[in-house]
Amino acid sequence: MTYTSGAGTPTSLMYDQECESGSGWRYDDPADPKQLVLCEGACSMVQSDPDASLGVDFTCEDVIIVPL
């Protein structure tokens, strides 16, 4: 996932299921994911920038191994 600030600066938000970094994202349910959820720091960053945008890249191959 990529956060782009209103000033146009892109920042990669990395997968972090436990949100230990505070600035990543996680799945709502790793066993049966339906949503991508921003961790607290990333959510605050996006909410504080009204011109921010989020981008999600999809691929056909597994790039994240989700422990069950």
N, C-alpha and C positions, 0 to 999 in steps of 0.2 A: 504494500500500500504506500502511496506517496501523498504527502501533505504538501501543498504549494501555498505559500503565504500570499497575502494580497499584494505584496511587493514582488511576487514572482519567483521567490526562492524555494526550490524543491527540497524536501527532506524525506528520506526513506523511513517509514515506520515499520519496524521489524516485528515478526510474530513473537509473542511472549504470553503463553497461555496463563501463566501465574501473575502477569503484570508486575514482575519484579523490577523491571527497568522504569516503569511508570510512564514511558512514552511510546509504547508499542500498541499492538492490537492482539485480540484473542478471539477464539470462536465462542459462541454462546454455549455450545455443548460439543466438546471435542468428539464424542462418540456418534453424534448425529447433528453436525453443524448446519444451522439455518441462517445465522447472522454473523457478521464480523462486528466486534465490539471494540471501541477504542478504550485503552487503559486511561486512568484518571488524568495523567499529565498530558497525554495527546488530546484527550477530549477538551481539557481546559484551553490548550493552545488553539485548537480549531474554533472553539466557541468564542474566544476573545478576538478573533480576526474575522469580521463580517465578509471580507472579500476572499477568504480562504477557499481552497478546493481540495477534494480528495480524489485520488485515482487508484483504481485497483486493476492490476494486470492479471489476466487469466492465462493458464497454460494447460496443455493436454497431458503433461507429465507431472508426477508427484515431485514437488520441490520442498514440501514441509512434511515431516513425519510426525504425526500426532500420536503421542502415547496414549493408550487406552487403559 
